[in-house]
Amino acid sequence: MTALITIVIVGIADYVTGPQITFSVFYLVPVSVAAWLGGTAGALAGSVLAAVVWFGALLAASPSVSNTFVYVWNFCAQLFFLLLVALLLGQLRRMLDRERELSRRDQLTGLPNARALHEIAGAEIARAGRYRLPLSLAFIDVDDFKRINDSRGHGAGDRLLRLMAQVIRGSLRSSDHVARCGGDEFVVLLPVADQDAARAAVDKLRTIVNQAMIRENWPVTLSIGVVTCEPGSAGVTVDGMLDRADRLMYEVKSSGKNGARLATYGPPSASPEPLNAAVEPSA
């Protein structure tokens, strides 16, 4: 709408000033805005509209021209010029959007990377605080992944990670988020999930992953740390949740791997993990 209004304003100014002063270049401003915000459709619509308005101002303000070819030529030249610039800008916008999306994706698994996770988690923390909702985060490490790389090669390790990403994603709700944040580390964000809901989600995830790993003959398991922010939790940060869940995950590893430990969120301290943390090894 802004681009449309601007085109009309430029057209009026073009008419008022007469053919002695050219306003052709000023039509580029609204056309560029339309192309940048509206893509190819915006570029086409803006260019055609601007060319029509420019041509209308030319017809109204200039003396009669007996040769119709001159009018047609001028209109086509103006339209071509506007279309060229608009389409180039639209292509540039698409390339920038694609590069931005690629910078937020893990190239191996196609999952969001750590950078994207921070953005998503920050938004979910803000939403949970605003509406007093619970929020849980699970830090997942693939047990014995290094042994797979050493014994079967990095190609096999890459195949395992792609399979792991696919299985984890498939075990979650559509509203949940999963990201790859390191070599063999994944993070799952569970919006509107209290500790009981997080426990159920992690149990389901581990069951599905273990079944898939056995079926595909991958001798790996998962160590998982889960931290839950209850409604009304204060001072919650993305790094704070990640750090707490990471420490819980390492407690599972030091206790024999293949399990999950859950705790509620609290500010970092030098004291041991809270007593309400629970270790849940697999059966």
KEDOKOL-310776 format. One record per residue: residue number from 1; residue in three letters; x, y, z of N, C-alpha, C, CB in turn. Coordinates in steps of 0.05 Angstrom, whole numbers, m for minus. Glycine has a CB too. Layout:
N
SITE  panu  torfi  n_X  n_Y  n_Z  ca_X  ca_Y  ca_Z  c_X  c_Y  c_Z  cb_X  cb_Y  cb_Z
SITE  NUM  ALA  X  Y  Z  X  Y  Z  X  Y  Z  X  Y  Z
...
***
This chain:
283
SITE  panu  torfi  n_X  n_Y  n_Z  ca_X  ca_Y  ca_Z  c_X  c_Y  c_Z  cb_X  cb_Y  cb_Z
SITE  1  MET  17  m24  0  0  0  0  17  25  0  m19  0  24
SITE  2  THR  39  25  16  57  48  17  69  53  m11  79  43  37
SITE  3  ALA  77  31  m24  89  34  m51  69  45  m71  99  6  m61
SITE  4  LEU  44  36  m69  23  46  m87  18  76  m83  m4  31  m81
SITE  5  ILE  16  85  m58  12  113  m52  36  130  m62  8  118  m21
SITE  6  THR  60  119  m58  84  134  m67  85  137  m97  109  120  m57
SITE  7  ILE  77  115  m111  76  117  m140  56  139  m150  68  90  m152
SITE  8  VAL  33  140  m137  13  160  m144  24  188  m138  m13  156  m128
SITE  9  ILE  38  192  m115  49  218  m108  70  226  m129  61  217  m80
SITE  10  VAL  88  208  m136  108  214  m156  95  221  m183  128  190  m159
SITE  11  GLY  74  206  m190  60  212  m215  48  240  m215  39  191  m220
SITE  12  ILE  36  248  m193  25  275  m191  46  296  m194  10  279  m164
SITE  13  ALA  69  291  m180  91  310  m182  102  311  m210  114  303  m162
SITE  14  ASP  103  288  m223  112  287  m251  94  303  m269  114  257  m260
SITE  15  TYR  68  301  m265  49  316  m281  51  346  m277  21  306  m276
SITE  16  VAL  53  353  m251  53  382  m244  78  396  m255  52  386  m213
SITE  17  THR  101  383  m254  126  395  m263  129  396  m293  150  381  m251
SITE  18  GLY  113  379  m307  114  380  m336  136  363  m347  117  408  m345
SITE  19  PRO  137  360  m373  157  343  m387  185  354  m386  149  338  m415
SITE  20  GLN  188  380  m379  215  391  m379  232  380  m356  213  422  m376
SITE  21  ILE  220  371  m335  235  359  m312  228  330  m310  229  374  m285
SITE  22  THR  247  312  m313  242  284  m313  240  273  m284  263  269  m328
SITE  23  PHE  221  256  m279  217  243  m254  221  213  m256  190  250  m242
SITE  24  SER  231  204  m278  233  175  m283  247  160  m261  247  170  m309
SITE  25  VAL  269  171  m252  285  157  m232  271  154  m205  312  171  m227
SITE  26  PHE  253  173  m199  239  172  m173  218  150  m171  225  199  m168
SITE  27  TYR  210  139  m194  192  116  m194  206  91  m183  180  111  m222
SITE  28  LEU  232  92  m184  248  69  m175  244  64  m145  277  72  m181
SITE  29  VAL  240  85  m130  238  82  m101  214  64  m93  235  109  m87
SITE  30  PRO  189  71  m100  167  53  m93  169  26  m106  141  66  m99
SITE  31  VAL  178  25  m131  181  m1  m145  201  m19  m130  189  3  m174
SITE  32  SER  223  m7  m121  243  m23  m106  231  m33  m80  267  m6  m101
SITE  33  VAL  216  m17  m66  203  m26  m41  184  m49  m47  188  m2  m28
SITE  34  ALA  168  m47  m68  149  m68  m75  164  m94  m82  132  m59  m99
SITE  35  ALA  187  m92  m96  202  m115  m103  215  m128  m79  223  m108  m124
SITE  36  TRP  225  m111  m61  239  m121  m37  220  m136  m18  253  m98  m22
SITE  37  LEU  196  m124  m15  177  m135  4  159  m156  m8  161  m113  16
SITE  38  GLY  153  m153  m34  133  m171  m47  144  m191  m66  114  m155  m61
SITE  39  GLY  171  m193  m69  182  m213  m87  176  m207  m116  173  m240  m79
SITE  40  THR  175  m229  m131  170  m226  m160  143  m213  m166  171  m253  m174
SITE  41  ALA  122  m222  m151  95  m210  m155  95  m180  m150  75  m224  m138
SITE  42  GLY  109  m172  m128  111  m144  m122  126  m128  m143  123  m140  m95
SITE  43  ALA  148  m141  m153  164  m128  m174  147  m123  m199  188  m145  m180
SITE  44  LEU  133  m143  m208  116  m141  m232  94  m120  m228  104  m168  m239
SITE  45  ALA  80  m122  m206  57  m104  m202  67  m75  m199  42  m112  m177
SITE  46  GLY  88  m71  m183  99  m44  m180  109  m32  m205  120  m45  m159
SITE  47  SER  123  m48  m221  135  m38  m246  113  m30  m266  153  m59  m259
SITE  48  VAL  93  m47  m269  72  m41  m288  56  m17  m279  52  m66  m291
SITE  49  LEU  49  m15  m254  34  8  m244  50  33  m247  27  4  m214
SITE  50  ALA  76  32  m240  93  56  m243  95  65  m272  121  51  m231
SITE  51  ALA  98  46  m290  100  53  m318  74  65  m329  107  28  m335
SITE  52  VAL  52  54  m320  26  65  m328  22  93  m318  3  47  m319
SITE  53  VAL  29  98  m292  26  125  m280  45  144  m294  32  124  m250
SITE  54  TRP  69  136  m299  88  153  m313  78  160  m341  116  139  m315
SITE  55  PHE  67  140  m355  57  145  m382  33  163  m382  50  118  m395
SITE  56  GLY  16  160  m362  m8  177  m359  1  206  m354  m25  168  m337
SITE  57  ALA  21  210  m337  30  237  m332  43  249  m357  51  237  m309
SITE  58  LEU  56  232  m372  69  242  m397  47  251  m417  86  220  m409
SITE  59  LEU  27  235  m420  5  241  m439  m9  267  m431  m15  218  m441
SITE  60  ALA  m14  270  m405  m29  293  m395  m13  319  m396  m38  288  m367
SITE  61  ALA  13  317  m393  29  342  m390  44  350  m416  49  338  m369
SITE  62  SER  48  331  m434  65  338  m457  47  345  m481  83  314  m465
SITE  63  PRO  58  360  m500  43  367  m524  36  342  m540  58  387  m542
SITE  64  SER  17  344  m557  9  321  m574  33  313  m591  m15  328  m591
SITE  65  VAL  35  287  m593  56  275  m611  42  260  m632  76  258  m595
SITE  66  SER  47  267  m657  32  254  m679  41  225  m683  36  269  m705
SITE  67  ASN  66  219  m677  76  192  m681  70  174  m657  107  193  m687
SITE  68  THR  52  156  m660  44  138  m638  68  121  m629  20  120  m646
SITE  69  PHE  85  114  m648  108  97  m642  125  109  m620  125  93  m667
SITE  70  VAL  127  136  m619  143  149  m598  132  143  m570  145  179  m602
SITE  71  TYR  105  145  m568  92  139  m542  97  109  m534  62  145  m544
SITE  72  VAL  92  92  m553  95  63  m547  124  57  m539  87  46  m572
SITE  73  TRP  143  68  m554  171  64  m548  178  73  m520  189  77  m569
SITE  74  ASN  170  98  m514  177  109  m487  164  92  m465  167  138  m486
SITE  75  PHE  140  84  m469  126  67  m448  141  41  m444  97  62  m456
SITE  76  CYS  148  28  m466  161  2  m464  189  5  m452  164  m11  m492
SITE  77  ALA  203  26  m459  230  31  m448  229  35  m418  243  55  m462
SITE  78  GLN  209  52  m409  206  57  m381  198  31  m366  185  78  m376
SITE  79  LEU  180  16  m377  171  m9  m364  195  m29  m362  148  m22  m380
SITE  80  PHE  210  m31  m384  233  m49  m383  253  m41  m362  247  m50  m411
SITE  81  PHE  259  m15  m361  278  m5  m341  269  m11  m312  282  25  m344
SITE  82  LEU  244  m6  m307  233  m11  m280  233  m41  m273  205  1  m277
SITE  83  LEU  225  m57  m293  224  m86  m288  252  m97  m283  211  m100  m312
SITE  84  LEU  271  m88  m298  299  m98  m295  309  m93  m267  317  m85  m316
SITE  85  VAL  306  m68  m258  316  m61  m231  300  m76  m210  313  m31  m226
SITE  86  ALA  273  m78  m213  257  m91  m193  263  m121  m191  227  m87  m199
SITE  87  LEU  265  m134  m214  271  m163  m213  298  m169  m202  268  m174  m241
SITE  88  LEU  318  m152  m208  345  m156  m196  344  m152  m166  364  m136  m209
SITE  89  LEU  329  m133  m157  326  m129  m128  312  m153  m115  311  m103  m121
SITE  90  GLY  291  m162  m128  277  m186  m117  295  m210  m116  253  m192  m134
SITE  91  GLN  311  m214  m136  330  m236  m136  351  m233  m114  344  m239  m163
SITE  92  LEU  360  m209  m110  379  m204  m88  367  m210  m61  388  m175  m88
SITE  93  ARG  341  m202  m57  328  m208  m32  325  m238  m27  300  m195  m31
SITE  94  ARG  318  m253  m48  316  m282  m46  343  m295  m39  305  m294  m71
SITE  95  MET  364  m285  m51  391  m296  m45  399  m290  m16  412  m284  m64
SITE  96  LEU  393  m266  m6  399  m259  21  383  m276  41  394  m229  26
SITE  97  ASP  357  m280  35  340  m296  52  350  m325  53  311  m296  42
SITE  98  ARG  359  m335  30  369  m362  29  395  m365  45  374  m371  m1
SITE  99  GLU  413  m346  42  438  m347  57  432  m345  87  456  m325  48
SITE  100  ARG  413  m329  95  406  m326  123  395  m352  134  386  m304  127
SITE  101  GLU  378  m365  118  367  m391  126  388  m412  128  345  m400  107
SITE  102  LEU  407  m413  109  428  m432  110  447  m428  134  445  m431  84
SITE  103  SER  450  m403  142  468  m397  165  455  m406  191  473  m367  166
SITE  104  ARG  429  m413  191  415  m422  215  410  m451  214  389  m406  218
SITE  105  ARG  420  m465  194  415  m494  191  441  m510  193  402  m500  164
SITE  106  ASP  439  m533  206  462  m552  206  462  m566  179  459  m572  229
SITE  107  GLN  485  m564  165  486  m574  138  484  m605  136  511  m565  125
SITE  108  LEU  492  m619  157  492  m648  156  464  m659  160  510  m659  177
SITE  109  THR  450  m649  180  424  m660  188  400  m644  178  422  m663  217
SITE  110  GLY  405  m619  170  383  m602  162  367  m590  186  364  m617  146
SITE  111  LEU  376  m596  210  363  m585  234  372  m556  239  368  m602  259
SITE  112  PRO  357  m541  254  368  m515  263  394  m519  278  347  m500  281
SITE  113  ASN  413  m499  276  438  m501  290  436  m485  316  461  m490  272
SITE  114  ALA  459  m483  330  460  m470  356  451  m441  354  488  m471  368
SITE  115  ARG  458  m427  333  450  m399  329  419  m397  328  462  m387  304
SITE  116  ALA  407  m414  311  378  m414  309  365  m422  335  369  m433  286
SITE  117  LEU  377  m441  349  365  m450  375  364  m427  394  382  m473  386
SITE  118  HIS  385  m411  396  384  m388  414  361  m369  408  411  m373  413
SITE  119  GLU  357  m364  382  335  m347  374  308  m359  382  335  m341  344
SITE  120  ILE  304  m385  376  279  m398  382  274  m400  412  278  m426  370
SITE  121  ALA  295  m408  427  292  m411  456  287  m384  469  317  m424  468
SITE  122  GLY  300  m363  459  295  m336  471  266  m328  467  313  m316  457
SITE  123  ALA  255  m334  444  227  m327  439  208  m344  457  219  m331  410
SITE  124  GLU  215  m370  460  198  m387  477  200  m379  507  206  m416  473
SITE  125  ILE  223  m371  516  226  m362  544  210  m337  548  256  m357  550
SITE  126  ALA  211  m319  529  194  m294  532  165  m301  532  201  m275  509
SITE  127  ARG  156  m319  515  128  m327  515  120  m341  541  122  m345  491
SITE  128  ALA  137  m359  550  131  m373  575  128  m353  599  152  m394  581
SITE  129  GLY  146  m333  599  145  m314  621  120  m296  618  169  m297  620
SITE  130  ARG  113  m289  594  90  m271  590  64  m284  598  89  m262  561
SITE  131  TYR  61  m309  591  35  m323  596  37  m343  619  26  m338  571
SITE  132  ARG  59  m342  634  63  m360  657  59  m389  649  44  m352  680
SITE  133  LEU  75  m398  630  73  m425  620  99  m440  628  69  m426  589
SITE  134  PRO  97  m467  631  121  m482  636  137  m485  610  115  m510  647
SITE  135  LEU  163  m491  612  180  m495  589  202  m514  597  192  m467  579
SITE  136  SER  208  m534  581  229  m553  587  249  m554  564  217  m581  592
SITE  137  LEU  273  m561  571  295  m563  551  311  m588  557  314  m538  552
SITE  138  ALA  316  m604  537  331  m629  540  357  m627  524  314  m654  530
SITE  139  PHE  379  m633  538  406  m634  525  413  m663  521  427  m619  543
SITE  140  ILE  417  m671  496  421  m699  489  449  m704  478  400  m708  468
SITE  141  ASP  462  m725  488  488  m733  478  486  m762  469  510  m729  500
SITE  142  VAL  497  m768  446  497  m795  435  520  m810  448  499  m795  404
SITE  143  ASP  514  m830  464  535  m846  477  550  m863  457  522  m864  499
SITE  144  ASP  577  m863  461  595  m880  445  596  m872  416  587  m909  448
SITE  145  PHE  590  m847  410  591  m839  382  620  m839  372  579  m811  379
SITE  146  LYS  639  m831  389  667  m831  380  676  m859  372  685  m820  403
SITE  147  ARG  666  m879  386  674  m906  379  664  m913  351  663  m926  399
SITE  148  ILE  640  m903  344  629  m908  317  647  m895  296  600  m897  314
SITE  149  ASN  655  m870  301  673  m856  282  699  m870  279  678  m827  292
SITE  150  ASP  710  m880  302  737  m893  301  735  m920  287  747  m896  329
SITE  151  SER  714  m935  292  713  m962  282  701  m964  254  697  m979  301
SITE  152  ARG  682  m947  248  668  m949  222  674  m926  203  638  m951  227
SITE  153  GLY  687  m905  213  694  m883  196  674  m860  199  695  m892  167
SITE  154  HIS  683  m836  190  667  m812  193  642  m812  175  683  m787  187
SITE  155  GLY  643  m826  153  620  m829  136  597  m843  151  626  m843  110
SITE  156  ALA  604  m864  165  584  m879  181  574  m861  203  596  m905  192
SITE  157  GLY  592  m846  216  583  m827  237  564  m807  226  607  m814  249
SITE  158  ASP  568  m797  202  550  m777  191  522  m790  185  561  m766  164
SITE  159  ARG  522  m815  176  497  m828  171  482  m833  197  502  m856  157
SITE  160  LEU  496  m839  218  484  m843  244  471  m817  254  504  m853  264
SITE  161  LEU  485  m795  251  475  m769  260  450  m761  244  496  m747  258
SITE  162  ARG  450  m766  218  426  m759  202  403  m776  210  432  m764  172
SITE  163  LEU  407  m802  216  386  m819  225  376  m810  252  395  m848  226
SITE  164  MET  395  m804  270  387  m795  297  370  m770  296  413  m790  314
SITE  165  ALA  378  m751  279  362  m726  276  334  m732  266  376  m707  257
SITE  166  GLN  332  m750  247  306  m757  236  288  m771  257  309  m776  211
SITE  167  VAL  300  m789  272  284  m804  292  276  m786  315  301  m828  303
SITE  168  ILE  294  m769  324  287  m750  346  264  m732  337  311  m734  355
SITE  169  ARG  267  m720  313  246  m702  303  219  m716  301  255  m691  276
SITE  170  GLY  220  m741  292  195  m756  289  182  m764  315  200  m780  273
SITE  171  SER  196  m763  337  185  m772  363  172  m748  377  206  m784  380
SITE  172  LEU  175  m724  367  166  m700  382  139  m690  371  187  m678  380
SITE  173  ARG  127  m672  386  103  m658  377  111  m637  356  89  m643  401
SITE  174  SER  91  m629  340  97  m609  319  105  m583  331  73  m606  301
SITE  175  SER  97  m577  356  104  m552  369  131  m552  382  83  m545  390
SITE  176  ASP  144  m576  384  170  m578  396  192  m570  376  175  m606  407
SITE  177  HIS  216  m565  387  238  m557  370  262  m575  376  246  m527  374
SITE  178  VAL  277  m582  355  302  m597  359  324  m584  343  298  m627  351
SITE  179  ALA  348  m583  354  371  m570  340  395  m587  345  375  m541  350
SITE  180  ARG  414  m586  327  440  m599  331  459  m577  340  450  m613  305
SITE  181  CYS  472  m582  363  489  m561  375  518  m569  378  478  m553  401
SITE  182  GLY  526  m591  367  553  m599  369  557  m625  353  562  m603  398
SITE  183  GLY  580  m637  355  586  m661  340  564  m682  343  612  m672  348
SITE  184  ASP  560  m691  368  540  m712  373  519  m702  394  553  m738  383
SITE  185  GLU  515  m676  395  497  m665  415  472  m652  402  512  m644  432
SITE  186  PHE  449  m658  413  424  m646  404  410  m633  427  406  m668  391
SITE  187  VAL  394  m613  421  378  m600  442  349  m600  433  388  m570  447
SITE  188  VAL  332  m608  451  303  m608  446  290  m588  464  291  m637  450
SITE  189  LEU  273  m571  453  259  m550  468  229  m559  468  262  m522  455
SITE  190  LEU  218  m560  492  190  m570  496  173  m547  507  190  m595  514
SITE  191  PRO  160  m531  490  143  m510  501  118  m521  515  134  m491  478
SITE  192  VAL  109  m507  535  85  m514  550  88  m543  560  60  m511  533
SITE  193  ALA  111  m550  571  115  m577  582  127  m575  610  134  m594  563
SITE  194  ASP  111  m583  630  122  m584  657  140  m608  660  99  m583  678
SITE  195  GLN  149  m614  685  168  m636  688  155  m663  682  178  m636  717
SITE  196  ASP  130  m667  688  117  m692  681  114  m696  651  89  m693  694
SITE  197  ALA  106  m674  637  104  m676  608  132  m680  595  91  m650  597
SITE  198  ALA  152  m667  607  179  m670  596  189  m699  600  199  m650  610
SITE  199  ARG  183  m710  624  191  m738  629  178  m757  609  183  m746  658
SITE  200  ALA  152  m752  604  138  m770  585  150  m767  557  108  m763  585
SITE  201  ALA  156  m742  549  167  m737  522  195  m750  519  169  m707  517
SITE  202  VAL  211  m748  540  238  m760  539  237  m790  540  255  m750  563
SITE  203  ASP  218  m801  555  215  m830  555  207  m840  528  194  m839  576
SITE  204  LYS  188  m826  515  180  m834  488  203  m831  468  156  m817  479
SITE  205  LEU  218  m809  470  240  m805  452  261  m827  455  253  m778  458
SITE  206  ARG  268  m834  480  289  m854  484  279  m882  474  296  m856  514
SITE  207  THR  254  m888  479  243  m913  469  245  m916  439  215  m917  479
SITE  208  ILE  236  m895  425  236  m895  396  264  m895  385  221  m870  385
SITE  209  VAL  282  m880  397  310  m880  388  323  m907  393  326  m857  403
SITE  210  ASN  320  m919  416  332  m945  422  322  m966  402  326  m953  451
SITE  211  GLN  296  m965  396  285  m985  377  298  m981  349  255  m982  375
SITE  212  ALA  301  m956  341  312  m950  315  341  m958  314  309  m920  308
SITE  213  MET  356  m953  335  385  m960  336  389  m990  335  398  m948  360
SITE  214  ILE  372  m1005  349  374  m1034  349  367  m1044  321  355  m1047  370
SITE  215  ARG  346  m1033  309  337  m1042  283  358  m1037  261  311  m1028  275
SITE  216  GLU  372  m1014  264  393  m1006  244  421  m1015  252  392  m976  240
SITE  217  ASN  423  m1030  274  449  m1041  283  469  m1019  290  460  m1059  262
SITE  218  TRP  460  m999  304  478  m978  314  480  m982  345  467  m949  307
SITE  219  PRO  503  m989  355  507  m994  384  510  m969  400  530  m1013  389
SITE  220  VAL  490  m951  399  492  m926  414  466  m922  430  496  m902  395
SITE  221  THR  469  m906  451  446  m899  468  447  m868  472  446  m914  495
SITE  222  LEU  429  m858  489  428  m829  494  431  m824  524  402  m818  484
SITE  223  SER  446  m803  530  447  m791  557  434  m764  555  477  m789  568
SITE  224  ILE  414  m759  572  398  m735  569  395  m720  596  370  m742  559
SITE  225  GLY  399  m694  595  394  m677  618  370  m659  611  419  m660  625
SITE  226  VAL  351  m658  629  327  m643  624  322  m622  646  302  m661  622
SITE  227  VAL  319  m597  639  313  m576  658  286  m564  652  335  m554  658
SITE  228  THR  270  m560  672  243  m549  669  240  m522  683  222  m569  679
SITE  229  CYS  230  m503  669  223  m477  682  193  m477  688  230  m453  663
SITE  230  GLU  186  m477  713  158  m477  721  146  m449  716  155  m485  750
SITE  231  PRO  120  m446  714  108  m420  710  116  m401  732  77  m422  710
SITE  232  GLY  124  m377  724  133  m356  743  162  m357  750  117  m360  768
SITE  233  SER  178  m375  737  207  m376  742  219  m349  734  220  m399  727
SITE  234  ALA  237  m339  751  250  m313  746  279  m317  737  249  m296  772
SITE  235  GLY  288  m298  721  316  m298  713  324  m320  694  333  m299  737
SITE  236  VAL  305  m330  679  310  m352  660  324  m341  635  284  m366  652
SITE  237  THR  346  m354  628  361  m346  604  366  m371  587  388  m332  611
SITE  238  VAL  371  m367  561  378  m390  544  403  m404  553  380  m381  515
SITE  239  ASP  424  m388  558  450  m400  566  447  m414  593  471  m378  567
SITE  240  GLY  431  m402  611  427  m415  637  413  m442  634  410  m397  654
SITE  241  MET  393  m444  618  379  m470  614  398  m490  601  354  m466  597
SITE  242  LEU  413  m481  580  431  m499  567  453  m509  586  444  m485  543
SITE  243  ASP  464  m491  602  485  m499  621  474  m519  641  496  m475  635
SITE  244  ARG  451  m514  652  439  m532  672  433  m560  660  414  m520  684
SITE  245  ALA  421  m560  636  415  m586  624  440  m600  616  397  m581  599
SITE  246  ASP  461  m586  607  486  m598  600  499  m611  624  505  m577  588
SITE  247  ARG  498  m598  647  510  m610  671  494  m635  680  510  m590  694
SITE  248  LEU  468  m634  677  452  m658  683  459  m681  665  422  m651  681
SITE  249  MET  463  m675  639  470  m695  620  497  m708  627  472  m684  592
SITE  250  TYR  516  m692  636  542  m704  643  540  m720  669  563  m681  647
SITE  251  GLU  521  m714  686  517  m731  710  507  m758  701  497  m718  729
SITE  252  VAL  490  m759  681  481  m785  671  504  m800  659  459  m781  649
SITE  253  LYS  522  m787  644  545  m801  633  563  m812  654  560  m782  615
SITE  254  SER  567  m796  675  585  m806  696  572  m828  713  593  m782  714
SITE  255  SER  546  m831  710  532  m852  725  527  m877  709  505  m841  735
SITE  256  GLY  539  m878  685  536  m903  669  523  m899  642  521  m922  684
SITE  257  LYS  516  m875  635  504  m869  608  476  m880  606  522  m880  586
SITE  258  ASN  464  m877  583  439  m889  575  417  m883  596  442  m919  571
SITE  259  GLY  412  m858  601  391  m850  620  384  m821  618  401  m856  648
SITE  260  ALA  367  m812  636  359  m784  636  358  m774  664  331  m780  622
SITE  261  ARG  365  m749  668  364  m736  694  348  m710  691  392  m730  706
SITE  262  LEU  328  m706  708  311  m683  706  313  m665  731  282  m691  703
SITE  263  ALA  310  m639  727  311  m620  750  296  m595  742  340  m613  758
SITE  264  THR  287  m580  761  275  m554  756  297  m533  754  255  m546  778
SITE  265  TYR  290  m511  740  310  m490  735  314  m473  759  301  m473  711
SITE  266  GLY  339  m465  763  346  m446  784  371  m432  776  350  m461  811
SITE  267  PRO  378  m410  789  402  m395  782  427  m412  787  404  m369  798
SITE  268  PRO  448  m410  771  472  m425  775  484  m420  803  493  m418  754
SITE  269  SER  495  m441  815  508  m438  841  529  m459  843  487  m441  864
SITE  270  ALA  545  m457  865  566  m476  869  556  m501  884  588  m463  886
SITE  271  SER  531  m501  892  520  m524  907  514  m547  888  495  m516  922
SITE  272  PRO  511  m572  899  504  m594  882  477  m591  869  505  m620  898
SITE  273  GLU  470  m609  851  444  m608  838  422  m612  859  442  m630  816
SITE  274  PRO  399  m600  855  377  m601  874  368  m630  879  354  m584  865
SITE  275  LEU  356  m635  902  347  m661  909  324  m671  892  339  m661  938
SITE  276  ASN  310  m653  878  288  m662  862  297  m672  834  268  m640  859
SITE  277  ALA  323  m672  830  333  m684  805  329  m714  806  363  m677  801
SITE  278  ALA  322  m726  784  317  m755  783  332  m768  761  287  m760  781
SITE  279  VAL  346  m790  767  360  m805  746  342  m827  737  387  m816  757
SITE  280  GLU  339  m830  711  321  m850  700  336  m866  679  295  m837  688
SITE  281  PRO  349  m888  688  363  m905  668  343  m921  653  383  m923  682
SITE  282  SER  352  m931  630  334  m948  614  330  m975  627  344  m951  586
SITE  283  ALA  308  m988  621  303  m1014  632  321  m1035  619  273  m1022  629
***
